[in-house]
Amino acid sequence: MRRVVRSKNATGIWALVALTLLAASCGADPGTSAGSGSSSPGATEPAAPPRLPVPVQELEFDATEYSFEIRPDASTGLRPGWTLVRFDNIGVEAHQVMFARVKDGVDTAQLAAAASGDSSGASAIEFVDMIGGVSYIGASHETTALVYLPSGSILAMCYVPDGNGVAHALMGMTSTLNVSVEPEGVTSTAPALGDEQVLGTIELSADGYQIPEDLRTGWYHIENTDSVLHEMSLLRLARSITPEQTQVLVEDLAANATPQVGLEAVGGMGAISAGFDGYLYLDLTPGDYLAVDFMPDPGEPRPHMLDGYHHTFTIPEP
């Protein structure tokens, strides 16, 4: 997993974790950095547009109630490095896939005890780093992200709650990925993405989401520059809403209640620990949107969105 240059001290996870992890590893290889322009004597050339890191492999996730089907078979071994994640929700409920690794020195038995039965994940946050992934996405939708997988056992999980507030991960929607420096039996090949341009950066900052005004279709760099864990869940609203209505909607979402405004979960970036980053492909149809953070702090199940970590924006008609 790659840390961004502006990193602060990482805090850990929003997850269940570790019941299926037999070993923990935190190796972090350097990620691929964006290119820069060149200059010639007497003139300054403009910087070249940043480019997407070249992925070492591709993983396809089909999500349903309550399991993942992963192609290729991740249990046979994966390469460490940037990994293209294609996520397709073929179920009837909203789903996600987030990736977590256990921190160095953490006793997995202690982690399992802390996480057991806690649908908020707040009890286990301090023990795990979150690498990103795909946030909530509704049935019959698909999305794509780029995640840096370090060597070791990595847990993939869906932590969306059901109608009773129980996280899907607690119902078995987890998988363990074996990421090895020299994996055996690996058949996956690096996807042919071409020289993809990164259109901009979405920052998960201490002051909230910093989202470019012009969100064209394409790849975006997502980085967490705050000192705590964040995610960016994107919800398309049925209509524009006032700040007061936004607050009511946020409170309904936090309580797992039926919202008073129609909405559609269209993905986003899964939980990222402080100082980490990833990439997300956005293809948003015109309309009004709400970005929210369902993540809690260690030991406190209250989601960040109740403390103002949310943002509305509009994708205009072309």
Secondary structure, 3 states (H helix, E strand, C coil): CCECCCCCCCCCCCCCCCCCCCCCCCCCCCCCCCCCCCCECCECCCCCCCECCCCCEEEEEEEECCEEEEECCHHHCECCEEEEEEEEECCCCCEEEEEEEECCCCCHHHHHHHHCCCCCCHHHHHHEEEEEEEEEECCCCEEEEEEEECCEEEEEECCCECCCCCEHHHHCCEEEEEECCCCCCCCCCCCCCCCCEEEEEEEEECCEEECCCCCCCEEEEEEECCCCCEEEEEEEECCCCCHHHHHHHHHHHHCCCCCCCCEEEEEEEEEECCCEEEEEEECCCCEEEEEECCCCECCECCCHHHHCCEEEEEECCC
